[in-house]
Amino acid sequence: MTFITENFLLRNDVAVELFHGTARDLPIIDYHCHLPPADVASNRKFRNLFEIWLEGDHYKWRAMRTNGMDERYCTGDASPKEKFLAFAKTLPECLRNPLYHWSHLELERYFGIDTILGPDTAEQIWKEANEKLKDPSLSAHGILEKFKVSVVCTTDDPTDSLEHHAAIAKSGIGTRIYPTFRPDKVIALANVEAWNSWADKLAEVSGKDCGSLQGFCTALEARHEFFHSVGGRLSDHGLEHCYAEFPSGTEAEAIFDRVRAGKPVSVEEQHRFASYMMEFFGELDAKRGWVKQLHLGAMRNVNDKLYATLGPDVGGDSIGDFQQGSRLGRYLGRLAGRSILPKTILYNLNPRDNYLLGTMIGNFQGDGIPGKMQFGSGWWFLDQKEAMTWQINALSNLGLLGHFVGMLTDSRSFMSYCRHEYFRRLLCQIIGEDVVNGELPDDMELLSRLVYKICYGNASTYFGLKLGRYQP
């Protein structure tokens, strides 16, 4: 019998009442994730537990490598069952790691399996889960319906055709699936050849001449407008840190021309060009009333051998120690000074920056928009019990928790919707503990309203998205 009980993480009566009475059954607005739109468009059916649970999951790969598993069991040529058995052998070593909570919560919620996973139970769980995967309720569409996912915002390159989004829109599923504009490749000037190849693709899909900076920007705006036409209302940027060394238009053009001609530019010039383009993206988001997301602080692809062999997003990344404050302040200040600062969510990957971001958003609130500037939920290495608690406490101390837009999965896996439940349980426990300690009033109407807003209500209005079929 698993430890995932009805009142998992809920240690007082107030928390229990808030979760079961308010939070538990609310629909999900997953406003930032990496689900493959092709899987939704095709209503993918998963053949086995490996495909739905381990395929592409670098959290699990990191744990398995730490447990001494050969790479063939992570990303290599081992069979799906062999890879699952290797993970089952690893999980008992994950006690107190978030994977232990997530994995057992997922087994329970998706398959009704309340058995502790380990080498001695792996065969049984493999067979039981694979049998249940034959049910349509565990197809891509079935999962979205099962967890009442009202909205999903995927993460998409500006050159993406969005053909899968078009197919999904015609499918009649109850979940609305929207693209998110992620133009990171625009500022990736370090690899000139790759950048020019991408710029050529942008010219092709936009039908615009990208031989000049003006044409390049016109092409990007055309793609931004296209994303908007199919319902997109969010952009996203994955940055080590913000860029705030703003060049003149003439200087930006000169940098662009050199790169377009295949010539390398200095790191300083790369940063100045990035600053110019990030200001331009602020203009686009403000013009169309979008929400901008800034994911700050990931140190990516640290392991040269792993990157050379397997590429990015395979578990070779970590928290970075980049200085964030001054450049972030200058960037947001620049946009605010020009009245082009859109609604913005700031996410930090280094927990030392919690109070930095918590105070930074307060500098730019206003325009009659409740919670215009958001300190985003714990992200990547911080989307676990301890770090989510830190984020909630920092936001509570420095801002208004009542306007927080809440949790997201930031995941490539259809098995991650339990993370919303995990967050909701933790939120209810934190509030309930304050009541028990005499630090909040024991007023269930007041507290339930807070929980409802954070878990669903705020996100349902903040993003300006048309919601899916699943409503409270």
VENWO-V10369 format. One record per run of one state. SS is the DSSP state (H for helix, E for strand, C for the rest). FROM is the first residue (numbers start at 1). TO is the last residue. If there is no record, write none. Layout:
ss=SS from=FROM to=TO
ss=SS from=FROM to=TO
This chain:
ss=C from=1 to=12
ss=H from=13 to=23
ss=C from=24 to=27
ss=E from=28 to=30
ss=C from=31 to=36
ss=H from=37 to=41
ss=C from=42 to=48
ss=H from=49 to=53
ss=C from=54 to=57
ss=H from=58 to=66
ss=C from=67 to=70
ss=H from=71 to=73
ss=C from=74 to=79
ss=H from=80 to=94
ss=C from=95 to=97
ss=H from=98 to=111
ss=C from=112 to=121
ss=H from=122 to=132
ss=C from=133 to=135
ss=H from=136 to=138
ss=C from=139 to=139
ss=H from=140 to=146
ss=C from=147 to=148
ss=E from=149 to=153
ss=C from=154 to=155
ss=E from=156 to=156
ss=C from=157 to=162
ss=H from=163 to=169
ss=C from=170 to=175
ss=E from=176 to=178
ss=C from=179 to=179
ss=E from=180 to=181
ss=C from=182 to=183
ss=H from=184 to=187
ss=C from=188 to=191
ss=H from=192 to=206
ss=C from=207 to=212
ss=H from=213 to=229
ss=C from=230 to=233
ss=E from=234 to=239
ss=C from=240 to=248
ss=H from=249 to=260
ss=C from=261 to=266
ss=H from=267 to=287
ss=C from=288 to=290
ss=E from=291 to=296
ss=C from=297 to=297
ss=E from=298 to=299
ss=C from=300 to=303
ss=H from=304 to=310
ss=C from=311 to=317
ss=E from=318 to=319
ss=C from=320 to=324
ss=H from=325 to=337
ss=C from=338 to=342
ss=E from=343 to=348
ss=C from=349 to=350
ss=H from=351 to=364
ss=C from=365 to=365
ss=E from=366 to=366
ss=C from=367 to=368
ss=E from=369 to=369
ss=C from=370 to=372
ss=E from=373 to=375
ss=C from=376 to=379
ss=H from=380 to=382
ss=C from=383 to=384
ss=H from=385 to=398
ss=C from=399 to=400
ss=H from=401 to=403
ss=C from=404 to=413
ss=H from=414 to=416
ss=C from=417 to=417
ss=H from=418 to=436
ss=C from=437 to=443
ss=H from=444 to=462
ss=C from=463 to=472
